[in-house]
Amino acid sequence: MRLGIDFGTCYSSSAFLLRDDLVLVKEPLSHTFSFPSSLYITQQGEVLVGQAAENQRLRALFRYRSGFKRDLGQQEPFQLGERAMQPEELVAEVLKKLKTEAEQMNGGTAISSAVLTVPAIYADYKRGLMAHAGMMAGLEVALLDEPVATAIYHTWKAGAEQRSSGGEVVLVYDLGGGTFDAALVRKTEFGYELLALPVGLEQCGGMDLDRMIFEHLKRNCSQELRALLEQRDEDAMRLRAMVTEWCRGLKHQLSEAQEAFVSIPVPGATAMEPFSLDRDTFNEMVASLAKETVQLCHKLVEMAGIGWESVDYLLMVGGCSRIPYIKELLENEFQCRVERVDDPELAISRGAAIYAAELERRDDNPVVSANGGWGLFSSISVTWSNGQVHPS
C-alpha cells in the first residue's frame, strides 16, 4: 500500500485508499486529520511532532520550530535545543510521524512507499530535497504537483461519469498556509495534462495574513500590551507566540462572521484586553497579496496561449480559499465559474492517495518533464541514489 502525503507549511495530512474507500490518517492528540507541521526537541532529546510539539512549544521556544517548508534549501541549520537540523531533516520527522500513524491504523503493516505532493513551482533542487526527506523517513516517494493532486481528487469526487469525459480545462488556484500555486490543467481520457508551466509565490499564504493581523493588532492595542510585545526576553517571545495564534483565530472567525473578537490576557494587568477586527479592515490587508495571485493567473492563461473563454472553471484549494474576499475577487475578475474543492485543507492528500493507488495498479511511475511532454496526472519524477539527486 502506498500512502498519499501532503506536507504543508502549517499543517500536513495523509490518506490511503482501502478497498475503494479514502481513509484519512488521524492526528493522535487532536483527533483531527491535520497534523501541525512542527517539531519540539525535549531536554532528553526526544523528538515530538505535530500536536505533541504544539503542546510543549511555550515551555521552551528555542526547542520548537514550525513553518520550515519555506526554508527548504537553505544551508544554515536550525538549532533546536542541543540539536542542529537542516530543514529537510525536520520535514523527514513529520513524514515519519505520518507514516507511523498510518501503519498503526493499518494493523501495524509496514508502509515503504508514498506519493508526496510538492508545490508546482518547486525546481528540481527542492524536489530532490523532498525526495531525500522521504528517504530519511523510510519512504520511497513519487512526487506529485499539489494543484494536480487537487484536480485528481475533485474529479474522483465528482463520480465515474465525469471521470470518463475529457477536454475540460481547469485552473487550480492553491492558496495555502505558506505558498501560492496556480496550474492550468486539461482533463484527458487517462488523466491530466498541464497546458503551461505552473506559476506561484513561495512567500504567500495564511502565515503572511496572520503576520499582517499581528502588526495591525500591535498598532491598535494598548500601550502596555504593545510595550510587552516589543520586548526581547523569553516571556515576550511566549506572549508573541500566543498572540500570533490568536491572530490566526481572528482570521478563521472572519470566514464566518463580519467581525472577529478575542480577549487577550496582558501580563501584569488586572483585566483582559479586548480586541476586534472587522472583515472590511481584513480585506484591505489581504488585497495586495490577493491581487498579485490574480495577475499570476492571468499570466498563466496567457502562457498557455488560450483565452479565459476556454477555461471551464477555476478550482480553489487550500485553507485560504475559505476567505470570502478571495472568492469574491476571483469571481469578479475572471470570466469563468469559481468553485471551492470539497474540504480544501485535505483535498491534496486525498488526491495523492488516489494517485498512489493508481500507481499500485499500474506498477509504474509516469514521468514528465518541466520542459514539455506532460503525462498522466503530471509530476516531475525524482530519484535519489548514491547521495545524488537525479531528475527523471
TIROMAR-479712 format. One record per residue: x, y, z of N, C-alpha, C in turn. Coordinates in steps of 0.1 Angstrom, whole numbers. Atoms other than C-alpha are relative to their C-alpha. Layout:
// residues N
   nc1   nc2   nc3  cac1  cac2  cac3   cc1   cc2   cc3
     X     Y     Z     X     Y     Z     X     Y     Z
...
***
This chain:
// residues 392
   nc1   nc2   nc3  cac1  cac2  cac3   cc1   cc2   cc3
     8   -12     0     0     0     0     9    13     0
    -7   -13     1    12    35    -9    -8    10     7
     6   -11    -8     5    65    13     0    12    -9
     0   -13     6    -6    98    -1     2    11    11
    -4    -9   -11    10   127    18     0    15    -6
    -1   -14     3     5   165    16     8     6    12
    -7    -7   -11    33   182    36    -2    15    -2
     4   -14     1    21   217    42     9     9     9
    -8    -9    -8    37   248    56    -4     0    15
     6     0   -13    14   249    86    -5   -13     5
     6    12    -4    -4   216    86     3   -11   -11
    -2    11     9     2   182    69   -11   -10     2
    10    11    -1   -21   153    62     4   -11    -9
    -2    11     8   -21   119    47   -12    -9    -1
    12     9     3   -45    93    33     4   -12    -8
    -2    12     8   -47    59    17   -13    -5    -5
    12     6     6   -72    41    -5    -1   -15     4
     2    14    -5   -85     9    11   -13    -5    -5
    12     5     6  -110   -11    -9    -9    11    -5
     7   -11     6  -120    20   -28    -6    10     9
     4   -10   -10  -126    40     4    13     8     3
   -11    -9    -4  -104    70    11     0     1    15
    -1     0   -14   -91    67    46    10    11     4
    -9   -10    -5   -76    98    63     7    -4    13
    -8     3   -12   -48    94    89    -3    10    11
     4    -9   -11   -58   108   123    12     4     9
   -10    -5   -10   -36   130   145    -4    -5    13
     4     7   -12   -34   111   177    -5     8    12
     4    -8   -12   -38   140   202   -11     9    -3
    11    -9     3   -61   164   184   -12    -7    -6
    10     9     6   -81   136   168    -7     7   -12
     4    -6    13   -84   157   136     9    -7   -11
    -8     6    11   -69   148   102    11     9    -5
   -10   -10     3   -45   178   102    11    -1    10
   -12     1    -9   -10   173   117     7    14     0
    -8   -12     1     7   206   127    14    -4    -5
   -14     3     5    40   207   107    10     7     9
    -8    -6   -11    60   214   138     8   -11     8
    -9     9    -8    88   198   159     4     7    13
    -5    -4   -13    99   201   195    10   -10     5
   -10     9    -5   131   186   209     1     1    15
     0    -1   -15   129   178   246    14     1     5
   -13    -1    -6   157   183   270     7   -14     0
    -6    13     1   162   145   269     3    -5   -14
    -2     4    14   164   145   231   -11    -6    -7
    11     6     7   130   131   223    -6    10   -10
     6    -8    11   115   144   190   -15    -1     1
    15    -1     0    79   155   193    -5     6   -12
     5    -5    13    59   161   162   -15     2     0
    15    -3     1    25   176   154    -5     7    13
     6    -6   -12     2   184   183     8    -2    12
    -9     2   -12    27   170   208    10    11     1
    -9   -12     0    51   197   197    -7    13     4
     7   -12    -3    25   224   199    -3     0    15
     3     0   -14    16   213   234    12     4     9
   -12    -2    -7    52   218   245     7    14    -3
    -8   -11     6    63   249   225     2    11     9
    -1   -12    -9    56   276   251    10    -3    12
    -9     4   -10    78   256   275    14     5    -2
   -13    -5     4   109   265   256     0     2   -15
     2    -3    15   105   282   222    13    -3    -8
   -13     3     8   142   276   213     1   -14    -3
     0    14     3   134   239   212   -10    -3   -11
    12     2     8   105   244   188     2     6   -14
    -1    -6    14   102   250   150   -12    -4    -8
    11     3     9    73   253   126     2     9   -13
    -1    -9    12    68   268    91    13    -3    -8
   -13     1     6   101   253    79     0    -5   -15
     2     3    14    87   243    45     6    12    -8
    -4   -12     7    95   279    35    16     1     0
   -15    -2    -1   132   274    45     7   -12    -7
    -6    12     7   138   242    24    10     5   -10
   -10    -4    10   170   246     5    11     9     7
   -10    -9    -7   188   270    30    11    -9     5
   -12     7    -4   223   259    40     1     0    16
    -2    -2   -14   222   272    76   -10    -9     8
     9     9    -7   207   245   100    -7     8    11
     7    -5   -12   182   253   127     5    -6    13
    -4     5   -13   192   249   163   -12    -2     9
    11     4    -9   165   231   183     6    -6    13
    -7     5   -12   179   229   218    14    -3    -3
   -14     4     2   211   210   216     3    -6   -14
    -1     7    13   205   196   181    -2    10   -11
     1    -7    12   212   212   148    -6    -8   -11
     7     7    10   189   202   120    -3     8   -13
     4    -6    13   185   210    83   -15     0    -2
    15     0     2   150   219    71    -5   -13    -5
     4    13     6   148   186    51    -1   -11    11
     1    10   -11   155   167    83   -13     2     9
    12    -2    -7   126   184   100   -12    -5    -8
    10     6     9   104   175    70    -1   -15     2
     0    15    -2   115   139    74    -6    -4    12
     6     4   -13   104   138   110   -15     1    -1
    15    -1     2    69   150   100    -5   -12    -8
     3    11     9    68   124    72     0   -13     8
    -1    12    -8    79    97    96   -12    -2    10
    12     1    -9    51   106   120   -12    -4    -7
    12     4     8    25   104    93     1   -15    -4
    -2    14     3    39    71    82    -3    -9    12
     2     8   -12    39    57   117   -15    -1     4
    14     0    -3     3    67   124    -8    -8   -10
     7     7    11    -9    53    90     3   -15     2
    -2    14    -2     8    20    98    -8    -6    12
     8     4   -11    -9    18   132   -15    -2    -4
    14     1     5   -43    24   115    -2   -12    -9
     0    11    10   -34    -3    90     4   -14     7
    -3    12    -7   -29   -30   117    15    -3     2
   -14     2    -2     8   -25   120     8    -3   -12
    -7     3    12    16   -33    84     9    11    -5
   -10   -10     3    47   -15    73    -3     6   -14
     2    -8    12    44    12    46    14     5    -4
   -13    -4     5    75    18    25     0     9   -12
     1    -9    12    63    40    -4   -11    10     2
    10   -10    -1    43    71    -8     0     9   -12
     0   -11    10    32    98   -32     0    13     9
    -2   -12    -7    44   131   -18    -2    12    -9
     3   -11     9    30   163   -31     9    12     3
    -9   -11    -1    51   194   -37    -7    12    -8
     5   -12     7    43   230   -48     4    -1   -15
    -3     1    14    41   231   -86    12     8    -5
   -11    -9     4    67   259   -87    14    -5     5
   -13     5    -5    94   238   -69     9    -4   -12
   -10     4    10   125   235   -91     6   -14     4
    -5    14    -2   144   202   -93     8    -1    13
    -8     1   -13   167   210   -63    -9    -2    12
     9     2   -12   138   214   -38    -8   -13    -1
     7    13     1   120   184   -53    10   -11     4
   -10    10    -5   152   164   -47     1     0    15
    -1     0   -14   153   176   -11   -12    -6     6
    12     7    -5   117   165    -6     1   -15    -2
    -2    14     2   125   131   -21    10    -6    10
   -10     4   -10   155   129     2    -6    -1    14
     7     1   -13   133   137    32    -9   -12     1
     8    12     0   110   109    22     9   -12     3
    -9    11    -3   140    85    21     5     0    14
    -3     0   -15   151    96    56   -11    -4     9
    12     5    -7   116    88    67    -3   -14    -2
     2    14     3   119    53    53   -10    -2   -11
    10     1    11    97    60    22     7     2   -13
    -3    -2    14   103    56   -15   -11     9    -5
    10   -10     4    85    86   -29    -1     3   -14
     3    -6    13    69    96   -61    -5    14     2
     4   -14    -2    64   134   -64   -12     3    -9
    12    -4     8    31   149   -75    -3    15     3
     3   -14    -2    23   186   -80   -13     2     7
    11    -2    -9    -1   199   -54   -13     4    -8
    13    -3     7   -26   215   -79    -5   -12    -8
     5    11     8   -27   183  -100    -7   -10    10
     7     8   -10   -35   163   -68   -14     5     3
    13    -6    -2   -63   187   -62   -10    -4   -11
     8     3    11   -77   181   -97    -4   -15     0
     3    15     0   -74   143   -93   -11    -3    10
    10     2   -10   -94   144   -61   -14     5    -4
    12    -7     4  -120   168   -74    -8    -9   -11
     6     8    10  -127   146  -104    -5   -13     5
     3    13    -7  -127   114   -83   -13     2     8
    12    -3    -8  -153   130   -60   -12     2    -9
    11    -3     9  -174   141   -90    -7   -13    -5
     6    13     4  -180   104   -99     5    -5   -13
    -5     7    12  -174    80  -127    -4     6   -13
     5    -6    12  -195    98  -153     9    12    -4
    -9   -11     3  -173   129  -151    14    -4    -3
   -14     5     2  -141   109  -148     2    -5   -14
    -2     6    13  -147    93  -182     0    10   -11
     0   -11    11  -151   126  -201    14     7     0
   -12    -7     1  -122   146  -213    -2    14    -7
     0   -12     7  -113   180  -227    -2    12     9
     3   -11   -10  -123   201  -196    13     7     4
   -12    -8    -4   -98   229  -188    -3     6    14
     2    -5   -14   -94   238  -151    12     8     5
   -11    -8    -7   -73   265  -134    -1    -3    15
    -1     3   -14   -63   252  -100     7    11     7
    -5   -12    -8   -58   281   -75     2    -5    14
    -3     6   -12   -40   268   -45     7    10     9
    -6   -10   -10   -35   293   -16    -1    -6    13
     0     7   -13   -24   275    15     6     8    11
    -5    -7   -12    -6   283    47    13     8    -3
   -12    -7     3    27   294    31     3     3   -14
    -3    -2    14    27   292    -7   -13     2    -8
    11     0    10     5   300   -37     5    -6   -12
    -3     7    13     4   278   -68   -12     1    -9
    11     1    10   -17   280   -99     5    -9   -12
    -3     8    11   -18   254  -126   -12    -1    -9
    11     1    10   -38   251  -158     0   -14    -6
     0    14     4   -48   215  -165   -12    -3    -9
    11     5     9   -68   198  -192    -2   -15     3
     3    14    -2   -86   166  -184     0    -8   -13
     0     9    11   -79   138  -208    -7   -13     4
     6    13    -3   -93   103  -211     7    -8    11
    -8     8    -9   -65    89  -190     5     8    12
    -5    -7   -11   -56   117  -166     0    15    -3
    -1   -14     2   -44   153  -169    13     4    -7
   -12    -6     6   -20   174  -189     0    14     4
    -2   -14    -3    -6   208  -180     2     7   -12
    -1    -8    12   -11   234  -206    11    11     0
   -11   -10    -1    17   257  -193     7    -3    13
    -8     2   -12    44   257  -167    -8     7    12
     7    -6   -11    27   264  -133     7    13     5
    -5   -12    -6    31   298  -116    -3     0    15
     3    -1   -14    32   308   -80     9     9     8
    -8    -9    -9    47   326   -50     4    -9    12
    -4     9   -11    68   308   -23    -2     7    13
     2    -7   -12    61   335     3   -14     7     0
    14    -5     1    23   339     1    -9   -10     5
     9     9    -6    -2   323    23    -5     5    13
     6    -3   -13   -20   322    56     9     5    10
   -10    -5    -9    12   328    76     2    15    -2
    -2   -15     3    16   362    59   -12     8     4
    12    -7    -5   -20   371    67     0     1    15
    -1     0   -15   -15   361   103     9    11     5
   -10   -10    -4    15   384   104    -6    14    -2
     7   -13     3    -5   413    89   -10     3    12
    10    -3   -11   -32   409   116     8     3    13
    -8    -2   -12    -5   407   143     5    15     0
    -5   -13     1    10   440   131   -11    10     2
    11    -9    -2   -24   456   129    -4     0    15
     3     1   -15   -31   444   165    10     9     8
   -10    -7    -8     2   458   177    -1    15    -1
     2   -14     2    -6   492   162   -12     6     7
    12    -5    -5   -40   494   177    -4    -5    14
     2     5   -14   -37   477   211     4    11    10
    -4    -9   -10   -30   494   244    15     2     0
   -14    -2    -1     4   509   250     7   -10     9
    -6    10    -9    10   484   278     3   -13    -7
    -1    13     8     4   454   255    11     2   -11
   -10    -3    11    25   470   227    14    -1     6
   -13     0    -6    54   475   250     5   -14     4
    -3    14    -3    53   439   262     4    -8   -13
    -3     7    12    52   426   226    13     4    -6
   -12    -4     6    82   446   216    12    -3     8
   -11     4    -8   104   434   244     7   -13    -6
    -8    11     6   131   407   236     3   -11    10
    -3    11    -9   131   385   267    -9   -12    -3
     7    13     3   117   349   268   -15     1     3
    15    -2    -3    84   360   284    -7     7   -12
     6    -7    11    78   384   255    -1    -9   -12
     1     9    11    86   357   230   -12    -9     1
    12     8    -2    60   335   246   -13     7    -3
    12    -8     3    35   363   245    -3     2   -15
     2    -2    15    41   370   208    -5   -13    -6
     4    13     5    37   333   201   -15    -2     2
    14     1    -3     3   333   219    -8     9    -8
     8   -10     7    -9   365   203    -1    -4   -15
     0     4    14     1   352   168   -10   -11    -2
    11    11     1   -21   321   175   -14     6     1
    13    -7    -1   -50   344   185    -3     8   -13
     2    -7    13   -44   364   153    -5   -10   -11
     4    10     9   -48   332   133   -15    -4     3
    14     2    -3   -81   326   152    -9    11    -5
     8   -11     6   -93   360   142    -2    -1   -15
     1     2    14   -86   352   106   -11   -11    -3
    10    11     2  -107   320   109   -14     5     3
    13    -5    -3  -135   338   126    -6     8   -11
     5    -9    11  -138   363    97    -4    -8   -12
     5     8    11  -145   334    73   -15    -2     2
    14     3    -4  -179   331    91    -7    12     5
     7   -12    -6  -186   365   107     6    13    -5
    -4   -13     5  -184   401    98    11     7     9
    -9    -6   -10  -164   409   130     5   -11     9
    -7    10    -9  -139   388   150     4     6    13
    -3    -5   -14  -132   392   187     9   -10     7
    -8     8    -9  -106   380   211     3     8    13
    -4    -6   -13   -98   387   248    14    -4     3
   -15     3    -1   -60   390   254     4     2    15
    -5    -1   -14   -46   383   289    13     8     0
   -12    -9     0   -20   411   294     7    -3    14
    -7     2   -12     7   401   319     1    13     9
     0   -12    -9     5   424   350   -12     8     1
    12    -7     0   -29   437   341   -11    -7     8
    11     6    -8   -60   431   362   -12    -5    -8
    11     4     8   -83   426   333     5    -4   -14
    -3     4    14   -83   410   298    -2    13    -9
     2   -11     9   -78   434   269    -8    -5   -12
     8     4    12  -105   431   242     6     6   -13
    -4    -4    13   -96   433   206    -9    -6   -11
     9     5    10  -118   431   175     6     4   -14
    -4    -3    14  -112   431   137   -12    -3    -9
    11     2     9  -139   436   111     5    -5   -14
    -3     7    13  -140   419    77     5    10   -10
    -4   -10    10  -136   452    57    15     3     2
   -13    -3    -3  -104   460    75    10   -11    -4
    -8    11     4   -91   425    70     1    -1   -15
     0     1    15  -100   426    33    10    10    -6
    -9   -10     5   -79   457    29    15    -5     2
   -13     6    -2   -49   438    44     3   -10   -11
    -1    12     9   -55   408    21     2     5   -15
     2    -4    14   -60   429   -11    13    -1    -8
   -12    -1     8   -24   434   -22     5   -14    -4
    -4    13     3   -14   397   -19   -10    -7   -10
    10     7     8   -47   385   -34     1     5   -15
    -1    -5    13   -43   408   -64    12    -5    -8
   -12     6     6    -8   395   -70    -3   -14    -5
     3    13     5   -22   360   -73    -9     1   -12
     9    -1    12   -48   372   -98     8     3   -12
    -9    -3    11   -21   387  -120     8   -12    -5
    -7    12     4    -3   354  -120    -9    -9    -7
     9     8     7   -34   336  -130    -2     5   -15
     1    -6    13   -38   360  -160    13    -4    -8
   -13     4     7    -1   353  -169     0   -15    -4
     0    15     3    -7   315  -167    -9    -2   -12
     9     2    11   -36   317  -191     6     5   -13
    -7    -6    12   -16   339  -215    11    -9    -4
   -11     9     3    14   315  -213    -6   -13    -7
     6    12     6   -10   286  -223    -5     3   -14
     4    -4    13   -19   306  -254   -15    -2    -3
    15     1     1   -57   304  -247    -6    13     6
     7   -11    -7   -83   329  -235    -8    -6    11
     8     5   -11  -104   328  -204   -13    -7    -4
    12     7     5  -134   317  -225     3   -15    -2
    -4    14     1  -115   284  -229     1    -7    13
    -2     6   -14  -112   278  -191   -14    -3     5
    13     5    -4  -142   258  -179    -4     5    14
     2    -6   -14  -138   268  -142    13     1     7
   -11    -2    -9  -114   279  -115    -3    -8    13
     2     9   -12  -109   254   -86     9     5    11
    -7    -5   -11   -99   268   -53     3   -11    10
    -4    10   -10   -80   247   -27    10     7    10
    -8    -6   -11   -60   254     5    -8     8    10
     8    -6   -11   -71   269    38    -5    14    -3
     3   -14     3   -71   305    25   -12     1   -10
    12     0     9   -98   295    -1   -13     2     8
    13    -3    -8  -123   299    28    -2    15     2
     2   -14    -3  -117   336    30    -9     6   -10
    10    -4    10  -148   352    14     5    10   -10
    -5   -10     9  -129   382    -1     8    -7   -12
    -8     7    11  -106   358   -21   -10    -5   -11
     9     6    10  -135   340   -37    -8    11    -8
     7   -11     6  -154   373   -44     9     7   -10
   -10    -7    10  -122   388   -61     1    -9   -12
    -2     9    11  -118   357   -83   -12     0    -9
    12     0     8  -154   357   -93    -2    13    -8
     1   -13     7  -153   394  -102    10     2   -11
   -11    -2     9  -120   391  -121     0    -9   -12
    -2    10    10  -123   360  -142   -13    -3    -7
    12     3     8  -147   350  -170    -3   -15     0
     3    14    -2  -154   316  -156    -6    -2    14
     6     2   -13  -172   300  -127    11    -4    10
   -10     3   -11  -153   296   -94    -6    -9    10
     4    11    -9  -156   265   -73    11    -1    11
   -10     4   -10  -140   255   -40    -1   -15     2
     0    15    -1  -129   219   -37    -6    -4    13
     5     6   -12  -146   198   -11    11    -2    10
   -10     2   -10  -127   200    22    14     5    -4
   -12    -5     6   -99   223     9    13    -3     7
   -12     2    -8   -74   216    37     5   -15    -2
    -4    14     1   -74   178    29    -1    -5   -14
     2     5    14   -81   176    -8    13    -5    -6
   -13     4     7   -44   174   -18     5   -14     5
    -4    14    -4   -36   144     4    -9   -11    -5
     9    10     5   -67   127    -8     3    -3   -15
    -4     2    14   -57   133   -44    13    -8    -2
   -13     7     0   -22   120   -36    -3   -15     2
     4    14    -3   -38    88   -22    -6    -7   -12
     6     5    12   -59    83   -53    11    -3   -10
   -11     2    10   -28    87   -75     9   -12     5
    -9    11    -5    -8    63   -52    -7   -13    -3
     7    13     3   -35    36   -57     1    -3   -15
    -1     2    14   -33    42   -94    14    -5    -4
   -14     5     2     5    37   -93     1   -15     4
     0    14    -4    -1     4   -74    -6    -9   -11
     6     8    10   -24    -8  -101     8    -1   -13
    -8    -1    13    -2     3  -130    14    -6     2
   -13     4    -3    30    -7  -112    11     7    -8
   -11    -9     6    49    22  -128    -2    14     5
     0   -14    -5    56    58  -123     1     9   -12
    -1    -9    12    46    82  -152    10    11     2
   -10   -10    -1    74   106  -158    -2    11   -10
     2   -12     9    71   141  -172    11     9     2
   -11   -10    -1    94   170  -177    -5    14     0
     4   -14     0    92   207  -169     2     6   -14
    -3    -5    13   105   212  -204   -10    -5   -11
     9     4     9    75   196  -220    -4   -15     1
     4    14    -1    58   162  -225    -7    -4    12
     8     3   -12    34   164  -196    -8   -13    -2
     7    13     2    20   129  -190   -11    -2    10
    11     4    -8    -6   111  -169     1     7    14
     0    -7   -13   -15   133  -138    10    10     2
   -11   -10    -1    19   151  -140     7     0    13
    -9    -3   -11    48   153  -117    14     1    -7
   -14     2     4    85   158  -121     6   -10     9
    -4    11    -7    98   125  -111    15     1     4
   -14    -2    -4   130   125   -90     4   -13     8
    -6    12    -7   151    95   -78    12     5     8
   -11    -4    -8   177    96   -51     9   -13     2
    -9    11    -1   207    73   -52    15     5     1
   -14    -4    -2   244    74   -41     2    14     4
    -2   -13    -5   238   107   -24    -3    11   -10
     2   -10    10   228   125   -56   -15     0    -4
    13    -1     5   195   138   -69     0    -2   -15
     0     3    14   186   125  -104   -14     3    -5
    13    -3     7   156   143  -121    -2    -9   -12
     2     9    11   140   119  -145    -4     8   -12
***
